[in-house]
Amino acid sequence: MAAGAVHKGSLLGIEHLEVAEMESILRLARKLNVNRPQPLLRNRRIALLFYETSTRTRTSFEFAAKALGATTTLVQTAGSSIEKGESLLDTGYTLRALGADAIVIRHPSSGAPSHLAKHIGIPVINAGDGMHEHPSQALLDAYTILQHKKTLQGLKVAIIGDIFHSRVARSSIHLLSKFGVHITLCGPQEFVPDVAATLAKGLRIARNMEEALHGADVVMLLRVQKERLSGLQIREAEYVDRYQMTPEKLRLAKRDALLMHPGPIIRGMELTSEVADGAQSLILQEVANGVPVRMAILVRALAKTVARVGNPRKSTTAGKVSTKTKKTTGGRASR
Amino acid sequence: MMNGNGNNGNASGSRNGHHAPSLLIHGGRLVDPAQRIDAEMDILLRHGVVAEVAAPGAIKGAGEEKFNARGLVVAPGFIDLHVHFREPGQAHKETIASGSAAAAAGGFASVCVMPNTNPVNDNPETTLWMQQPERGSLVNLFVIAAATKKSDGRELTDFRELQQAGAIAVTDDGRPILEDAMMRAVLQRAFECDLPVIQHAEDTRLTAGCPMHSGATSFRLGLRGYPSSAETSIVERDIHLSQATRGRLHVAHLSAAGALDAVRRGKRHRVPVTCEVTPHHFTLLDEHVGDYNTNYKMNPPLRGVEDRAAILAGLADGTVDAIATDHAPHAAHEKAMEFERAPFGITGLETALALAITQLHRGGPKIPLSRIVELFTSGPARVVGWQTRGTLNKGSFADVTLFDPKKRWTYDASKSLSKSKNSPFDGWQFTGKVVATVVRGRVVYGG
């Protein structure tokens, strides 16, 4: 019962992850490909423990695990003993007793993965916890940006929308800030409270889109999470009018700005269809990149030797990635 | 007007003091703020009351038993206005017997138990049951009854009947009385019965699903924030109603700077308002929740630096009347949960004095020892209107707490006498330790 050490292969959040760790995950992801399965995790069992709904994250973790030769099982609230009142820890102990080597968990309560990890002793991977963190999403977003930009350092990124309720935003802010990105948060007070600026050093808050988008290299949109509003009176029409991303508003950013959204997108709410399907949109690329990045996360969690991973033919180019990190100013993740 | 109830601090639970042998406590430093005494003095306890207080060596040949208190502070028995002993209904967390043992170890000779038991203590039968000798309380046990039936805020309980059964105050602790008209009625009726009304001040309409204080830490952890204003607004309203009705209002576990300001202003305008503060609120901050540690989850939540600074000022300047523990035991499996799902509350009886000495006297605001003692004795006694407890005046109840203000020690929660171990102070090093607790002339702890 007593709390113990968290397994080193766990990924609980970006906040406490070092730049070098993230760079090594991104580097590893570039060597992995769902279409070239490698049995690095053969005979390993990965439990996908989902207390909340998911399309992208669950499917990509499952494809990632299978491409690595692992066996997966999905446990969801409905149809499991969770419905009968089994506690999170007891569910975790049960999965471990059944032979799970790692647990990928999504949970509506912030901190649930960390709680589980402190007790269970096997790798726990946070696939999104409450309003806290969604580390694999932040990593795949960094991976996606780096397919288009040489480095993260010095980029201007605008994050627009419901930051208060967003675990993606918290993880992305931690990650981008560690890599030396200039971040501007934009949205109404309900979604971007002043306290949001305390999350990382140098965060800027803008209340209007012109200010937020000016000179932006990357624009990250967030969904308005109606299910988490719990009583907030957000005036939908006003939000759409002021913050919905339209082709006109997108022109306020740099000409080659990248348009990102972690999904699910609500067309007509935070963005129009023209933007979602436009040339600058990376939305589906993000989804696709979820697989190699999650493969890397699973390999990091479970593979005995990470060194021999990858396609030898490509290892020279992949090896170009800088491993040096500047702890204070952030590392130089480059492609 | 004090205690028209004919029940002036007559506690049940403790054994009859008349059979205790007389006890001479000599060589100690007597600190009795009610009498403005802080000097080397001896004290003789006989027949369950204080028989004599005199200069060292002046009480000749007396005392069948003697206690050498050299190097110790001899204080009136401590009073805790706010504990949850979980009986009836949740004896797996605590019983009156186990809770009172922890109280004795913490120097508390008297405790006041909250009514949020199962069932809620809204009736004279439960009130009497809690006080029966069979419950095995080691210390004086006083009962605080529910202000409304089932504490659901709809219908007043029978204050007079509860008072006759021994209740010393009314509260719906944990289920604050939000409805203005109901709070007014409670204070009105409490005034007629001369009972204090204790309010857990929380506007629950603003705090649903909020497991911790609203601030940078709650934002970082992705937890909904419970703002200080949710406490302040209720305290302000209650003070207006107290002024209008003349009903005595006691603010439980005050944690917000604005609420403290309201109490200070109320006192200046002679409103009959008092307040208590817990050791955890004067010691810890919201940021100490760290990585979702549920032993730092309580209600009201740990606040930010401004709120804590205001509380420290209130403890120093006399605005705060009492230190109360809000001792809230929970079983290990109940706390080993997702932060949002874990119950609120921590244990506190065994660490209260040590925290007061370490944090308030030796550290930070350097509050004099006599004021610390006041916060544990005459302060809380004044809140409930007792004149023969919380002091060592001749004729008072023979309740005495002896402590070593310089003793260094480390708290080990696993050795707690409470049934539950949910303390954030496990492993903390303290200065100041309770050495013995005397209840009605009998040593119930240490010695």
Interface residues (C-beta under 8 A of the other chain):
Chain A: M1 E15 S87 L88 L89 H107 S109 S110 G111 A112 S114 H115 H119 D129 G130 M131 H132 E133 F164 R167 R170 P193 V195 A196 T198 L199 S230 G231
Chain B: A208 G209 S214 G215 A216 F219 R220 L221 G222 L223 R224 D291 Y292 A332 H333 A336 M337 E338 F339 E340 R341
